[in-house]
Amino acid sequence: MNELYPLKFKPVFDDRLWGGNKIRTRMGLDFAPMERCAEAWVMSGYEGKQTTVSNGFLAGNEINELVEIYMDDLVGGKVFETSGDVFPLLIKFIDSRDWLSIQVHPDDELARKRNMPNGKTEMWYVIDADKNTQLISGFNRKISQKQYLDHLQNKSLSEILNFEKVNSGDVFFMPAGRIHALGPGILLTEIQQTSDATYRIYDWDRVDANGKGRDLHTELALAAIDFNLQAEYKTSYKPRVNETINLVTCPYFSTNVLELAQPLQKNYEELDSFVIYICLEGSMKLGYGSNEIIEAVKGEVLLIPAIIDKVMIFPDKKVKFLEVFIA
């Protein structure tokens, strides 16, 4: 069997009414087949939307086929034991030109009760934000289920929701149960469990050409929503050049941000997991194995198999990327 190497993938693109063109213009994915592109699934093992390898001798293979063949060598022993043949993380770029629906995701326990493989915890890293953009994360006060339903029925839900101003570099962790929505003018990368378990709560009274609104999941969402008030919804961190800065650590993924202006060696010998690099700005060369080199540019995502335990990163002047793995 040939040796594994850092893998690149062909994205799966998705058009939605609220999508824009920043995935093409800002992230350089100008080969997207549609002018308006809401989402690029840049690494996905989700059935029906799997990404395929675009480089090397494994080109054309779907990601879950590789998990099935290479198992521990690709994803790590504990990860394979837990996730089986489905790649456990889904990485997207999302461009919102309009408000997305207000929604919530179930946790693993509730999802499995309802015959779904798992729930959906996610995080957002904001790549670009227009002036005065906002998103919704959680509630702005502690409320009861009855108060929530009253506001929903009276179409005054926005009165009890927490609106956050958004800037480039902002990080929002969205555990399962947290009510949320993206506002217009935001380009971000989303890191999440491999799941599409979503309950739509409110869609801003939008209707299609036939006057029909999208389905809402009012009853299903009730058991999923966390009604508690959080002190902070935005993740605070201090960016520093040439250092690994942790953003989020949870049972499903850990994410760091790195901005490099000089070479850096990463040692993953103690890590029983694959590693994903999401290139956000600039470009870099990655040295691995016996002096082999692979390049990553803005908008590209690399999957470093668990069997590769050391890499050397050479920024081309400067590079910013996210580093994702399962601790």
N, C-alpha and C positions, 0 to 999 in steps of 0.2 A: 504494500500500500504506500503510495506516495506521501511525503510529509505534508502536514498542514502548514498553512501560511496565513498572514493577515488577509482577510477577505473583504472585498468590496461588493456592494449589491446594487441591483437595478431597482430604483424606487417604483412604488405603485402609487399612481396619482389619483386624486379624487376631486371631483367638481361639486361644489355646493353653492346655493344661492348667495351665501355670505362670503364666498371666497374672493380673493384679490389676485394681484399679479406679482407680489413680492417674492414668492418662492422661485419664480423665473428670474426676476430682475435683481433681487437682493442676494439670493443664495446661489445664483448661477446655474440653476437647474432649468436652463432654457430649452431643453429637449422635452419638457412636459408637453403632452399631446393636446392640452387645452389652454386657451389664453387665460381663462379665469380658473385658478387652481387653489382650492381651499386647503387641501392636505397632500403632503407627500409622505407616504409610509416608507421610510428609508431603511428600516430593518424590521421585518415582520414575519412571525410564524403563525399568524392568524389564518385559519382555514378560509380559502377563497381569496385571500389578499397576501399570500406569501411572497417575499422578495426572493429573487434568484441571484446567484453569484455572477459578477460581471468581470472578474479577473482570474487569470491563471487556469490551471487544468480542470478546476471544478466549475468553471463558468457554465451557466445554464441550470445548475442544480438548485432546487429550492432549499431554504434554510433547514426545514425540518427533516429533509432527506439526509442532510449532513449530520444532524443530531443523531439520527437513527444509526448511521454508519460509524461515526467517530465517537459517539457517546462521551465518556469522561474526558477524552483528549480534546474535545471541542469545548464543552461547557463546564467541566469540572465534576468530580465524583458526587459531591453532595447535591449539586444543582441537578444532575441527571437523575439522581435518586428521587428528588422531590418533583421534578417537572416532567420526567419521562421524555418522550419523543417530540414534545412541543417546545420550541424555543421560548423561554419564559418572559422575555421583555419585548416591548413594542416601542419603536422610536419613530416619532413623526416630526415634520415641520408643519406648522399650522399658520395660515394667514387669514385673519378675520377682517373683512371690509365692512361688516355689519355685526350687530349683536348676535351671538349664538344663543340658542335656547338655554333657559335656566334648568339645570339638571343635577342629578346626584347619582352616584354609583354605589351598588351594594358591596359589603365586605364578603370575604370568602365564605363565611358561615351561612349568611343569608342567600348568597348566590347558589351554593350547593343545595340548600333546601329547595331552591326553585329550579333545580336540574340544570344549572350552568356550571361549567368546570371550575371557575373561580371568580372572585370579585375584581375590583379595579381600584387600586391606589396609584396615583400618578404625581408627577411634579412638572412645573413649567419653568423654563429659563427663557426670559424675554430677550430676543435678539435685536429687535427694532420696535420702537413705539412712536406713533405720531404724537404731536403736542396735545396735552389734555386728554389722553386716553385713560380709560378705566376698565376694570374688571370687577366681578363679584366673587367674593370668597367668604362663605359663612354668613352668620347673622350679626347685626349690630347691637343686639340685646339678647338677654336670655328670655326665651319664649316657650310657651306650652304648645303642644300639638294642636289644641283647640284654637289658640290665637293665630297660629300659622294658617290653619284651614280657613279661618275667618278672613284673613288678609288675602288669601288665594282667591276665595269666592268673591270678595269685594274688589278684586283687581288692584289691590294696594300692596302687593307683595314687596315691591321695591322699597317701601317705607321701613321694612324690618331687615333688609339685606345690607351687608357690609360692602360698600364700594371702595375700591383701592385705586389710587392714581398709579399709573404704570410708566416706568422708564426702562430704557435698555439696561440689561444686566440684572434686572429684578428677578427674584426667585420666589415661587409660590409652591409650597407642598400641599397637595390635595389628597389627604387620606380618604379612603372609602367613607361615605357618610356625609362629607362636607358639600353643602350646596354651592354651586359655582356657575359662572358664565363668563365668556370672553367678550369684551367690547370691541368696537371697530378700531382699526388702525394698529393692530398688534401682530407682529410676526414672532413666533416662538418655537422652541423645540420642546416636545412633550416626551417624557420617559414614563412608561407605565407597565403594569402587568399586562400580559397577553390576554386581553379580554375586550369585549365590546358591550359589556353589561351596563346599560345606561337607562335611567328613568328620566323622561322629559317632564318637567314640572310646569313650565310656562314658556310660550313661544311668542310673546309680545303681540298676541292677537293677529299674527300674520296669516294670510290666506293665499292660496294659489289662484291660478287663472279661472278656476271653476268655483271660487269662493269657499274652498274647503281648507280648513286648518290641519296642521299635522297632529297625529295622535298624541295625547297626553297620558301620563301614567300616574295619576294622582294617588290612587289607592296603593299601587305597588311601591311607590316612592316613600310612603309614610313610614314603613318599617325600616327603611334604609337611612333616613335622615338623622344626623346628629344635631340635636337642638341646643347643644351647649354653646356658650359664648367663649371665644378664645381671646386672650390678652393681645396677641399679635397674630396676624395672618400672613404677613410677608416675612420671608426668611432673611435675617440680617447676617451679613458677612463682610469682611474687609478684603477686597482684591489686592493681591501683591504679585509683582512680576517675579518670575522664575521660582515660584513656590506652588505646591499643591494645596489648594484651599478647599476644604470640605464644605459642601452645600447641604446635602441631605443624606442621612443614614437611616434606613428603615429595614424591616425584614425582607423586603422585596427587591431593593436596590440601594446602592450607595453611589452618590454622584459628587465628583470634584470638578473644579474649574482650574485650568492652568493657562497662564499667559506667559509665553517663553520668548526671551530675546537671546538666549544662549542654549547650547545643547544640554540635555538632561537624560540621565539613565534611570529607567524604572525597573525595579526588581519585583517580580510577582511570584517568587518561589514559595512564599508562605500563603499565597492566595489560591484557594481551590475553586477558581471561577474563570470564565472568559472575561475579557475586558473590551469595552467599546469606546472608541474615540469618535466624537462628533466634532468635526472641524467647523468652527464658527467664523473665524477671521484669518486671513493669511493662508499660508501653506507650510507644510513640513515634510521632511523625509524621515522614514522610520527604518532604523537598522535592526536586524534580528538574525538569529542563526549564524551561519558562517559568512558574515559580511554581506548578507542580502539586503536590498534596499527596496522600499515601497514608498510612493509619494501620496500624500493626501492634501487636497485643496479645499477651500471653503465650500460647504454644501455636501462634502463627502463624509461617509461614515465607514469606519474600519472595525471589523470584528477580529480581535486577537485571540486565537484559540488558547485554552487553558494550558496546553502543553508547552507553549512558548513562555518561558519564565523571565526573560530579560529582553528589554528593547532599549534602543538608544534613539532619542528624538532630536532631530536637527531642524530647528526653525529656519525658514527662509526669511531672514530679517526678524520678523515677529509672527507668532501664531497664537491664536486663542482656541482652545478646544475643551470639551467636557470629557471626563473620564468616568465610565460607568461600569460597575461590576456588582456581583452579589457577594456580600461579605460572609 
